[in-house]
Amino acid sequence: MSHELGRSSPAIDIVDHLARLGARYDAAPGFPVESMSTLIESGHHRRFAPDASGGQTFADEAARCRTMAQALREVGRGDLSVGRLYEGHVNALSLLDWYGTPDQHRWLARALDRGAWLGVWATEPPRGTRLTQEEGGASLVGEKVFASGAGGLDYALVTAASEDQARRLVIVPASEKARTDLSGWRVRGMRASVSGRYVLDGMTVDPIMLLGEPGDYDRDPRFTAGAWRFCAVQLGGIEALVTEVRRAMGETAREDPVQRARFAKAVVAMRTAGFWVAEAAQRFASGHEDCLAVALLTRGIVEDAGFAVMEAAARILGTRSAFDGERADKIIRDLSLYLRQAGPDYARDQAARRLLEQNVWDESDRLW
C-alpha cells in the first residue's frame, strides 16, 4: 500500500464515517477492514510511528501525547471497537519507538508502507506463552486470548516468558486464519474488535522479531501509566453518547427540568473524565512522580463517568436507548464491555497506596 495513503485527508469526517461503518460491522461482526482503511486515508495510521519509520515529528513528548489523546478520542467517538484496535496499534508503535533497533524501525517503515496494522497481545491464558530456544532457533509455545484483531491485524507484539527471565516482546504474524479462533467472542458489544484466541505453537522467531530486552514491556512507569491511552478511547465513546443523547432528546424531555438536570450531570461527568485523561497524558509525557497514581485514578474516573452517562441516556431516551439499530444502543453496549478493564478496585487501591506515600499536593497543582 502506498505511503501516500498515510497522508492526512481532511475531507474525511472520521467520526461520522466510522460510526456508519461501525453499525454495519456491529450487525455482521468481522474485522473492520473498511474502517481501518479509512484511518489510513485520514493519516492516523503511521502518525505516531518512530521518526525513522516515517512518523510525524513532534516538538516534544507533551505535544506527541496531546495529539495522540485527540486522535484516540476522535476514533473512539466514531466506533469503540475500531478505537480498541487503533489504541493497540498506537501502543505497538510506541513500544517499537522505545525499544526497537534501527533494523526494526526500517522493517516497520516497510510494513507501514504496505498499510500494515499492529496490535499488542499480553493476556496470558492458563498455559501461558513461552519462548523456547532449540538447536534450530527460537520458537513459541502457547496462545493468546482476548487478542483484539486476531486474524485481521498484520502483526502483533506478544508477551512470552523466556527461561529464567521476565517475559519479553516478540513480533509475530497475526493474520493466519488457521491459528485464529473467534468462536468464543460472542458478546453484546465491541463485536468488531474480534478479540479472540490466537495459537502460537510452533511459530518460529527470527532474531529481528525479538523486541527489546526481557522485562521491558512490564517496565513502569510506561506500562501502568500508559493506561491513559485506552481511557482516551473510552472517553471518546462517552462523548459520542452525550452527543447522541443531545441529538435524540425529544421536546418533552428538553422541557422537563428533571431530564435537563440529568443531561447536565452527564455533561459534568464527561468533562470531568476529559480533564483527568488530559492530566494523565500530560503527567505521562513529563514523567511526573505521580503519573502512575494519576493514571490509575483516571481509569476509575472514566469508568464512573461512563456508567453515569449510560444511566442518563437510558433515563432520558427511554426505550429508544435499547432499540437495535439506534446509535445510542450500540455505544452503550460497546462501553459496557470496554469499561470492564481488569482489576478496577485493585487499581484504585494501588493509586491510594502511592498517594499515601507521597505529597498529594505540589506547586504545579495551583489553579491560580
Rosetta blueprint (number, residue, H / E / L):
1 M L
2 S L
3 H H
4 E H
5 L H
6 G H
7 R L
8 S L
9 S L
10 P L
11 A L
12 I L
13 D L
14 I H
15 V H
16 D H
17 H H
18 L H
19 A H
20 R H
21 L H
22 G H
23 A H
24 R H
25 Y H
26 D H
27 A H
28 A L
29 P L
30 G L
31 F L
32 P L
33 V H
34 E H
35 S H
36 M H
37 S H
38 T H
39 L H
40 I H
41 E H
42 S L
43 G L
44 H L
45 H L
46 R L
47 R L
48 F L
49 A L
50 P L
51 D H
52 A H
53 S H
54 G L
55 G L
56 Q L
57 T L
58 F L
59 A L
60 D L
61 E H
62 A H
63 A H
64 R H
65 C H
66 R H
67 T H
68 M H
69 A H
70 Q H
71 A H
72 L H
73 R H
74 E H
75 V H
76 G H
77 R H
78 G H
79 D L
80 L H
81 S H
82 V H
83 G H
84 R H
85 L H
86 Y H
87 E H
88 G H
89 H H
90 V H
91 N H
92 A H
93 L H
94 S H
95 L H
96 L H
97 D H
98 W H
99 Y H
100 G L
101 T L
102 P H
103 D H
104 Q H
105 H H
106 R H
107 W H
108 L H
109 A H
110 R H
111 A H
112 L H
113 D H
114 R L
115 G L
116 A L
117 W L
118 L E
119 G E
120 V E
121 W E
122 A L
123 T L
124 E L
125 P L
126 P L
127 R L
128 G L
129 T E
130 R E
131 L E
132 T E
133 Q E
134 E E
135 E L
136 G L
137 G E
138 A E
139 S E
140 L E
141 V E
142 G E
143 E E
144 K E
145 V E
146 F E
147 A E
148 S L
149 G L
150 A L
151 G L
152 G L
153 L L
154 D L
155 Y E
156 A E
157 L E
158 V E
159 T E
160 A E
161 A E
162 S E
163 E L
164 D L
165 Q E
166 A E
167 R E
168 R E
169 L E
170 V E
171 I E
172 V E
173 P E
174 A L
175 S L
176 E L
177 K H
178 A H
179 R H
180 T E
181 D E
182 L L
183 S L
184 G L
185 W L
186 R L
187 V L
188 R L
189 G L
190 M L
191 R H
192 A H
193 S H
194 V L
195 S L
196 G E
197 R E
198 Y E
199 V E
200 L L
201 D L
202 G L
203 M L
204 T E
205 V E
206 D L
207 P H
208 I H
209 M H
210 L E
211 L E
212 G L
213 E L
214 P L
215 G L
216 D L
217 Y L
218 D L
219 R L
220 D L
221 P L
222 R H
223 F H
224 T H
225 A H
226 G L
227 A L
228 W H
229 R H
230 F H
231 C H
232 A H
233 V H
234 Q H
235 L H
236 G H
237 G H
238 I H
239 E H
240 A H
241 L H
242 V H
243 T H
244 E H
245 V H
246 R H
247 R H
248 A H
249 M L
250 G L
251 E H
252 T H
253 A H
254 R H
255 E L
256 D L
257 P H
258 V H
259 Q H
260 R H
261 A H
262 R H
263 F H
264 A H
265 K H
266 A H
267 V H
268 V H
269 A H
270 M H
271 R H
272 T H
273 A H
274 G H
275 F H
276 W H
277 V H
278 A H
279 E H
280 A H
281 A H
282 Q H
283 R H
284 F H
285 A H
286 S H
287 G L
288 H L
289 E L
290 D L
291 C H
292 L H
293 A H
294 V H
295 A H
296 L H
297 L H
298 T H
299 R H
300 G H
301 I H
302 V H
303 E H
304 D H
305 A H
306 G H
307 F H
308 A H
309 V H
310 M H
311 E H
312 A H
313 A H
314 A H
315 R H
316 I H
317 L H
318 G H
319 T H
320 R H
321 S H
322 A H
323 F L
324 D L
325 G L
326 E L
327 R H
328 A H
329 D H
330 K H
331 I H
332 I H
333 R H
334 D H
335 L H
336 S H
337 L H
338 Y H
339 L L
340 R L
341 Q L
342 A L
343 G L
344 P H
345 D H
346 Y H
347 A H
348 R H
349 D H
350 Q H
351 A H
352 A H
353 R H
354 R H
355 L H
356 L H
357 E L
358 Q L
359 N L
360 V L
361 W L
362 D L
363 E H
364 S H
365 D H
366 R L
367 L L
368 W L
